[in-house]
Amino acid sequence: MKRWLLIPFLLCLCGSAAAVAAPSIETPPQTSSPAETVRRFVDAELARSQPRLRAEISIGEIDPHLRLAPCERTEAFLRPGGRLWGRSFVGLRCLQHPGWSISVPVTVRLYGMALVAEQPLPALQPISASAVRQQEVEVTREPGGVVVEAQQLEDRVCTRSLEVGQPIPLNSLRTLPAVGQGDPVKLIGVGSGFSISTEATALATVAAGELVRVRTDSGRTVSGIARKGRVVEVSF
């Protein structure tokens, strides 16, 4: 082989060897942004505490006036009393010296099946099963949550009127009174091996299981436990 033909061939071999022998430069792993750290935390918390609900999460902006030292190890957390429900805050702290801790605004909207009004529902009236239907709603619109099962309506009334399609807020429910002030009640006295009954008048409005004072036809006032059906029990 002629010498002038060997030169390009040798140069090619040298170039290939250099390429194989050259060390690779690893890019250092990128640290997560504060928003990414907070989002991962919120995702994990909701998966644990609200696994059946569909979530929409929005991470707010950190105050641009804050001067935070660079930090490669951060941790998100909920402050005491914090709750991932509607508009709230998630804590974010630096685990390196000198350390810092801030609050990051987040908005969490949770959606799930709940009972809504099938027809206009007046306030303070018992709600029948035919008056409601199931529908997906944003449950976080109500701070205390909404009714999701018919059993939650048993012996209860809603203190506000509801339009068609509105969910029923849990914190608007009140237990139906077992007896009302001025109601005629059946007073039952129970002792060891005997029981007696008489008529009386309730002096207060109470729910089942609560203590209530009643006045008998003879004018005597006694206290007993209210039961369903306008019954008051007195133990001797």
C-alpha positions, 0 to 999 in steps of 0.5 A: 500500500502506498504511504500517502494512502496510509495517512488518512487511514491512520488519522481516522484510527487515531480520531476514533481511539481518542473519541473512545478514550475521552471521559464523559462529563456528567451533568450534575442533577438539577435540584427541584424548584420550590413549586415542584417540591410543593406539588410532589408533597401535595400530590402525595398527601392527597393520594393518602388522605383523599384517594377517591377524589379527583384533584386540581392543584394550583401552586401560587407564586412565592413572594418575589421580595423574599431573599432566600439563600440557595438551597439544594435540600428542601422539604415541604410540610403542612403547618399545625392546623393546615389543611389541603382544602381550597385556598391554603398554604404549604410550608417549605423549608431549607434543610441546610445551613443557615436554613429558612422557612416560607409559606407557599400558597396553593389552591386545591380543588377536589371533586367527587360524587355527592348528593345534590338537590333534585328539586328546590329544598326549603330550609328546616324540612326533612329531606327525603331520598327522592329529593336528592340525586348523586352528581360530581361536585367540587366538594372543597367549595364548602369548608366542612364538606358536603353530604355524600350518603343518604344516611347522613340526612337521617333525622336531620334538616338543612338550615338553608334552602337549596336550589336544584343541583346544589350540594348539601353542606355538612355544616348546615345540617341540624339534628331533628328535635325529638321533642319541641318546647310545648309538645305533649310527650309520653313520660315513662318512668323505669325502675327495678322491675317496673315501669309507669307512664303518664302524659307531660309537656316538654319545657325545651326543644332537644334532640334524641338522647339529650336531657329535657325537663317536662311538666306533668299534668299534676304540675310536677317538674321532672327531668329525663332523656328525650327519645324519638317519638316524643318520649321522655324516659326517667330512671328511678 
